[in-house]
């Protein structure tokens, strides 16, 4: 197989693996109606929804370091297989605590995929990475969209069937990675690049990207977790109808990530598009807050618009982090990046559930608007000034 065909095959397999992971990690919110029908409160359901993300926080940096040491193929295949087996076994557990433990363990294992990205850096040149990472990051809205379309229906009879479905998807992705993925060769030492590459954390640039990316997770987690509940509780939609509508929005969210990546390739900047999209997200959250407080029908189209915009920056921030860190540090840097995002993602549902229960949707959405506006200020223009390392496009081993 030629290198050109292999790298696109690897990108497709990575897209499928990430999609299966995102269906579980971020799509579990679409089982909230099933959890509430089983007697869980909104606050309890919010905690269970956060468990996969909380599990990932525990292992993301370790998975990234493992990828730097052994490559992504073995790391991805192992993590996906363990997560799939845990979810299949979770069908037979009883009790809130036991279910929460299973979700945390599966999330910790599946985090191997969320910490990945070295394959893109190794197989694609800078002029192509924004688009390639955008394609890979399409997996999150695609995965969430599939979860929105499938999980409410599967969950009508309880959690057993959706847990089995998610577990089998992860096991299939593990097999595809093991068979089809090959790691790129590490670039040889050269000018400005040594075998023991210096830490990119000597300056605050990466830390500022991490912080801005974490702030942008707040509106993303808000829309991803509470859009269904807002439509059912505040607007009177059925869970299945709302899920189908939101699934359609996720299709456009996937295209938005693709477009954002291509935009960054054309402009040669990852940071400028992030800043523009962050400001747009903040303005959109304020508009949603006003519409929700007024009980306006405009809340639904604004919510759908946000469902597209809030997911559009992830690929850009991942590309910026990987390029600034360099291939020798990419796994660890992306692990840190995703740890920060998942920490905020895990904390947002239970905290916002309390705010919504106490103050209503309008004030809660208004509070969320602050976070993307702060991210727009914090994201550093200096990240675009770094000359990224050239890469090899030959398979290792």
Rosetta blueprint (number, residue, H / E / L):
1 X L
2 X L
3 X H
4 X H
5 X H
6 X H
7 X H
8 X H
9 X H
10 X H
11 X H
12 X H
13 X H
14 X H
15 X H
16 X H
17 X H
18 X H
19 X H
20 X H
21 X H
22 X H
23 X H
24 X H
25 X H
26 X L
27 X L
28 X H
29 X H
30 X H
31 X H
32 X H
33 X H
34 X H
35 X H
36 X H
37 X H
38 X L
39 X L
40 X L
41 X L
42 X H
43 X H
44 X H
45 X H
46 X H
47 X H
48 X H
49 X H
50 X H
51 X H
52 X H
53 X H
54 X H
55 X H
56 X H
57 X H
58 X H
59 X H
60 X H
61 X H
62 X H
63 X H
64 X H
65 X H
66 X H
67 X H
68 X H
69 X H
70 X H
71 X L
72 X H
73 X H
74 X H
75 X H
76 X H
77 X H
78 X H
79 X H
80 X H
81 X H
82 X H
83 X H
84 X H
85 X H
86 X H
87 X H
88 X H
89 X H
90 X H
91 X H
92 X H
93 X L
94 X L
95 X L
96 X H
97 X H
98 X H
99 X H
100 X H
101 X H
102 X H
103 X H
104 X H
105 X H
106 X H
107 X H
108 X H
109 X H
110 X H
111 X H
112 X H
113 X H
114 X H
115 X L
116 X L
117 X L
118 X H
119 X H
120 X H
121 X H
122 X H
123 X H
124 X L
125 X L
126 X H
127 X H
128 X H
129 X H
130 X H
131 X H
132 X H
133 X H
134 X H
135 X H
136 X H
137 X H
138 X H
139 X H
140 X H
141 X H
142 X H
143 X H
144 X H
145 X H
146 X H
147 X H
148 X H
149 X H
150 X H
151 X H
152 X H
153 X H
154 X H
155 X H
156 X H
157 X H
158 X L
159 X H
160 X H
161 X H
162 X H
163 X H
164 X H
165 X H
166 X H
167 X H
168 X H
169 X H
170 X H
171 X H
172 X H
173 X H
174 X H
175 X H
176 X H
177 X H
178 X H
179 X H
180 X H
181 X L
182 X L
183 X L
184 X E
185 X L
186 X L
187 X L
188 X L
189 X L
190 X E
191 X L
192 X L
193 X E
194 X L
195 X L
196 X L
197 X L
198 X L
199 X L
200 X H
201 X H
202 X H
203 X L
204 X L
205 X H
206 X H
207 X H
208 X H
209 X H
210 X H
211 X H
212 X H
213 X H
214 X H
215 X H
216 X H
217 X H
218 X H
219 X H
220 X H
221 X H
222 X H
223 X H
224 X H
225 X H
226 X H
227 X H
228 X H
229 X H
230 X H
231 X H
232 X H
233 X H
234 X H
235 X L
236 X L
237 X L
238 X L
239 X H
240 X H
241 X H
242 X H
243 X H
244 X H
245 X H
246 X H
247 X H
248 X H
249 X H
250 X H
251 X H
252 X H
253 X H
254 X H
255 X H
256 X H
257 X H
258 X H
259 X H
260 X H
261 X H
262 X H
263 X H
264 X H
265 X H
266 X H
267 X H
268 X L
269 X L
270 X L
271 X H
272 X H
273 X H
274 X H
275 X H
276 X H
277 X H
278 X H
279 X H
280 X H
281 X H
282 X H
283 X H
284 X H
285 X H
286 X H
287 X H
288 X H
289 X H
290 X H
291 X H
292 X H
293 X H
294 X H
295 X L
296 X L
297 X L
298 X H
299 X H
300 X H
301 X H
302 X H
303 X H
304 X H
305 X H
306 X H
307 X H
308 X H
309 X H
310 X L
311 X L
312 X L
313 X L
314 X H
315 X H
316 X H
317 X H
318 X H
319 X H
320 X H
321 X H
322 X H
323 X H
324 X H
325 X H
326 X L
327 X L
328 X L
329 X L
330 X H
331 X H
332 X H
333 X H
334 X H
335 X H
336 X H
337 X H
338 X H
339 X H
340 X H
341 X H
342 X H
343 X H
344 X H
345 X H
346 X H
347 X H
348 X H
349 X H
350 X H
351 X H
352 X H
353 X H
354 X H
355 X H
356 X H
357 X H
358 X H
359 X H
360 X L
361 X H
362 X H
363 X H
364 X H
365 X H
366 X H
367 X H
368 X H
369 X H
370 X H
371 X H
372 X H
373 X H
374 X H
375 X H
376 X H
377 X H
378 X H
379 X L
380 X L
381 X H
382 X H
383 X H
384 X H
385 X H
386 X L
387 X L
388 X L
389 X L
390 X L
391 X L
392 X L
393 X L
394 X L
395 X E
396 X L
397 X L
